[in-house]
Amino acid sequence: MSLDACADLLQRGDPERHLAIMAAPPAARARLLPLYAFNLEVARAPWAAKEPLVAEMRLQWWRDVIENTAAGAARAHEVAEPLHALIREVGLPRKLLDGMVAARRWDCWREPFDDLAALEAYLEDTTGGLSWASALALGAPAGAEAAVRNYGRAAGMANFLRAVPELLSRGRKPLPDKQNVASLARLGLDWLGAARAARGSVPKVARPALLAGWQAEGILQRLAAGEPAELSEFSKRGRLLWQAFSGRW
């Protein structure tokens, strides 16, 4: 039932990752659902409170959840319990998951990124971290980390740039100085190219961890060309089906 609760959370709060989950083999779904639900809870925690310090407290709660796995004590929460079970089952590094939470502190405040390196670090720890944690949960070897993280950062850049109009409307300053959407989209495409150059390092068993980035290339290409980010429904579904059935990314 805990996995059902995770699936329900994703369907309502992160429908695109839910679609990616449903395109994955059943065995992979059972390991990805707790991670994606955890990511959703962490990603929206900073936006659930107007006071930055209260938002940070919400993030700290999740950092405590991760730390508590060392004692084997899961908090009574529909996501925390299956997350604990997954961490124990596959030995996911707590430091990796904690980094995903800590990076979200930026979302609690209104200050812009100090520079491009700060944005890159944010994407490395959030979607890059999620992608690598997902791949590890599916049995990826250490040699796959660079490719998986580059792919995750590219997908993260695509999603981040899609969110720029909403962030601006909330009074945020999402883009580092001297950067614009098109230049950042080209950087994301470079990361995607680097990931594909090392495609052979990612075994078949871990490839479902990359399904969540199925839209990244199309979105980044459109933004780099100065076009609206959103893909057509036909294009989105077609890309997901192609990646799921071909195993190529």
C-alpha positions as CSV (number, residue, x, y, z in Angstrom):
1,M,0.0,0.0,0.0
2,S,2.9,2.4,0.6
3,L,4.0,2.0,-3.0
4,D,0.4,2.7,-4.1
5,A,0.5,5.9,-2.0
6,C,3.7,6.9,-3.7
7,A,2.2,6.3,-7.1
8,D,-0.9,8.3,-6.2
9,L,1.3,11.2,-5.0
10,L,3.2,11.2,-8.3
11,Q,0.1,11.0,-10.4
12,R,-1.3,14.1,-8.8
13,G,1.9,16.1,-8.1
14,D,4.4,15.0,-10.8
15,P,2.4,13.5,-13.7
16,E,5.3,13.5,-16.1
17,R,7.5,11.3,-13.8
18,H,4.5,9.2,-13.2
19,L,4.2,8.5,-16.9
20,A,7.9,7.6,-17.0
21,I,7.4,5.2,-14.1
22,M,4.5,3.5,-15.8
23,A,6.7,3.0,-18.9
24,A,9.3,1.2,-16.8
25,P,9.3,-2.5,-16.2
26,P,7.3,-3.5,-13.0
27,A,10.4,-4.5,-11.1
28,A,12.0,-1.1,-11.7
29,R,8.8,0.7,-10.7
30,A,8.9,-0.7,-7.2
31,R,12.4,0.8,-6.7
32,L,11.8,4.1,-8.5
33,L,8.4,5.0,-6.9
34,P,9.8,5.7,-3.4
35,L,12.6,7.8,-4.8
36,Y,10.4,9.9,-7.1
37,A,7.8,10.4,-4.4
38,F,10.6,11.5,-2.0
39,N,11.9,13.9,-4.7
40,L,8.4,15.3,-5.1
41,E,7.9,15.9,-1.4
42,V,11.3,17.5,-1.1
43,A,10.9,19.7,-4.2
44,R,7.6,21.1,-3.0
45,A,8.5,21.5,0.7
46,P,10.1,25.0,0.2
47,W,7.0,26.3,-1.5
48,A,4.6,25.1,1.2
49,A,5.5,28.0,3.5
50,K,5.9,31.7,2.9
51,E,8.5,32.0,5.7
52,P,11.9,30.8,4.5
53,L,12.9,29.5,7.9
54,V,9.7,27.5,8.1
55,A,10.4,26.1,4.7
56,E,13.9,25.1,5.8
57,M,12.4,23.3,8.8
58,R,10.3,21.3,6.3
59,L,13.5,20.3,4.5
60,Q,15.3,19.5,7.8
61,W,12.5,17.0,8.5
62,W,13.4,15.1,5.4
63,R,17.1,15.3,6.2
64,D,16.2,13.7,9.6
65,V,14.2,11.0,7.8
66,I,17.3,10.1,5.8
67,E,19.6,10.2,8.9
68,N,17.2,8.0,10.8
69,T,17.8,5.1,8.4
70,A,21.1,4.5,10.3
71,A,19.0,3.6,13.4
72,G,16.5,1.7,11.3
73,A,13.6,3.9,12.6
74,A,11.3,5.2,9.8
75,R,8.9,8.0,10.6
76,A,5.3,7.3,10.1
77,H,4.9,8.8,6.6
78,E,3.6,7.3,3.4
79,V,6.8,8.1,1.6
80,A,9.3,7.8,4.5
81,E,8.6,4.2,5.2
82,P,9.1,2.8,1.6
83,L,12.1,5.1,1.2
84,H,13.7,3.6,4.3
85,A,13.0,0.1,3.0
86,L,14.6,0.9,-0.3
87,I,17.7,2.5,1.3
88,R,18.2,-0.6,3.4
89,E,17.5,-3.0,0.5
90,V,19.9,-1.6,-2.0
91,G,22.3,0.3,0.3
92,L,21.6,3.8,-1.2
93,P,24.2,6.3,0.2
94,R,22.5,8.6,2.7
95,K,24.9,11.4,1.7
96,L,23.6,11.3,-1.9
97,L,19.9,11.6,-0.7
98,D,20.8,14.3,1.9
99,G,22.5,16.3,-0.9
100,M,19.2,16.3,-2.8
101,V,17.4,17.8,0.1
102,A,20.1,20.3,1.1
103,A,20.3,21.8,-2.4
104,R,16.6,22.8,-2.2
105,R,17.5,25.4,0.4
106,W,17.9,27.7,-2.6
107,D,14.2,27.4,-3.2
108,C,13.4,28.7,0.3
109,W,14.9,32.1,-0.4
110,R,14.7,34.8,-3.0
111,E,18.4,35.4,-3.7
112,P,19.6,34.6,-7.2
113,F,22.4,32.1,-7.9
114,D,25.8,33.6,-7.3
115,D,27.0,32.5,-10.7
116,L,26.6,29.8,-13.3
117,A,28.6,27.4,-11.1
118,A,26.0,27.7,-8.4
119,L,23.2,26.8,-10.8
120,E,25.2,23.9,-12.1
121,A,25.8,22.7,-8.5
122,Y,22.0,22.9,-7.8
123,L,21.2,20.8,-10.8
124,E,24.0,18.4,-10.0
125,D,22.6,17.8,-6.5
126,T,18.9,17.8,-7.4
127,T,18.1,16.0,-10.7
128,G,21.7,14.8,-11.1
129,G,21.5,13.2,-7.7
130,L,18.0,11.8,-8.3
131,S,19.1,10.2,-11.6
132,W,22.1,8.6,-10.0
133,A,20.2,7.4,-6.9
134,S,17.6,5.9,-9.3
135,A,20.3,4.2,-11.4
136,L,22.0,2.8,-8.3
137,A,18.7,1.5,-7.0
138,L,18.4,-0.5,-10.3
139,G,21.9,-1.9,-10.1
140,A,24.1,0.6,-12.0
141,P,27.8,0.2,-11.6
142,A,30.1,3.0,-10.4
143,G,31.4,3.5,-13.9
144,A,28.0,4.7,-15.1
145,E,27.9,7.7,-12.7
146,A,29.3,10.4,-15.1
147,A,26.9,9.5,-17.9
148,V,23.9,9.2,-15.6
149,R,24.6,12.5,-13.8
150,N,25.2,14.4,-17.1
151,Y,21.9,13.1,-18.4
152,G,20.2,14.0,-15.1
153,R,21.6,17.5,-15.2
154,A,20.4,18.0,-18.7
155,A,16.9,16.9,-17.8
156,G,17.1,19.2,-14.8
157,M,18.1,22.1,-16.9
158,A,15.2,21.5,-19.2
159,N,12.7,21.4,-16.3
160,F,14.4,24.4,-14.6
161,L,14.2,26.6,-17.7
162,R,10.5,25.6,-18.2
163,A,9.9,26.9,-14.7
164,V,11.6,30.3,-15.3
165,P,8.4,32.2,-16.2
166,E,6.7,30.9,-13.0
167,L,9.7,31.7,-10.9
168,L,9.8,35.3,-12.3
169,S,6.1,35.7,-11.5
170,R,6.9,34.7,-7.9
171,G,9.5,37.5,-7.6
172,R,12.5,35.1,-8.0
173,K,15.7,35.8,-10.0
174,P,16.3,32.3,-11.4
175,L,19.0,33.1,-14.0
176,P,22.6,33.8,-13.0
177,D,24.1,37.1,-14.3
178,K,25.2,37.1,-17.9
179,Q,23.1,34.0,-18.7
180,N,19.9,33.7,-20.6
181,V,17.5,30.9,-21.4
182,A,19.1,30.1,-24.8
183,S,22.6,29.9,-23.5
184,L,21.6,27.7,-20.6
185,A,19.6,25.4,-23.0
186,R,22.8,25.0,-25.1
187,L,24.7,24.1,-22.0
188,G,22.1,21.4,-21.2
189,L,22.4,20.0,-24.7
190,D,26.2,19.8,-24.2
191,W,25.6,17.7,-21.0
192,L,23.2,15.5,-23.0
193,G,25.8,15.0,-25.6
194,A,28.4,14.1,-23.0
195,A,26.0,11.6,-21.5
196,R,25.3,9.9,-24.8
197,A,29.0,9.7,-25.6
198,A,29.3,7.4,-22.5
199,R,26.1,5.6,-23.2
200,G,27.8,2.2,-23.2
201,S,28.7,2.6,-19.5
202,V,25.0,2.4,-18.5
203,P,23.8,-1.2,-18.5
204,K,20.3,-2.2,-19.7
205,V,19.1,-2.9,-16.2
206,A,19.6,0.8,-15.2
207,R,18.2,2.5,-18.2
208,P,14.6,2.9,-16.8
209,A,16.2,5.4,-14.4
210,L,16.7,7.7,-17.4
211,L,13.1,7.5,-18.7
212,A,12.2,10.6,-16.6
213,G,14.3,12.7,-18.9
214,W,12.6,11.7,-22.1
215,Q,11.5,15.3,-23.0
216,A,14.9,17.0,-22.2
217,E,16.3,17.1,-25.7
218,G,13.2,18.4,-27.4
219,I,12.7,21.1,-24.7
220,L,16.3,22.2,-24.8
221,Q,16.4,22.3,-28.6
222,R,13.3,24.5,-28.7
223,L,14.6,26.9,-26.0
224,A,18.0,27.1,-27.6
225,A,16.3,28.2,-30.8
226,G,14.2,30.8,-28.9
227,E,10.9,28.8,-29.3
228,P,8.4,28.0,-26.5
229,A,9.5,25.1,-24.4
230,E,6.4,22.9,-24.4
231,L,6.3,19.9,-26.8
232,S,3.0,18.7,-28.3
233,E,1.3,15.9,-26.6
234,F,1.9,13.7,-29.7
235,S,5.6,14.5,-29.5
236,K,5.8,13.9,-25.8
237,R,4.1,10.5,-25.9
238,G,6.0,9.5,-28.9
239,R,9.4,10.3,-27.3
240,L,8.5,8.4,-24.2
241,L,7.3,5.3,-26.1
242,W,10.4,5.3,-28.3
243,Q,12.8,5.5,-25.3
244,A,10.9,2.9,-23.3
245,F,10.8,0.3,-26.1
246,S,14.2,1.0,-27.7
247,G,16.1,1.5,-24.5
248,R,18.0,4.3,-26.2
249,W,18.4,7.8,-24.7
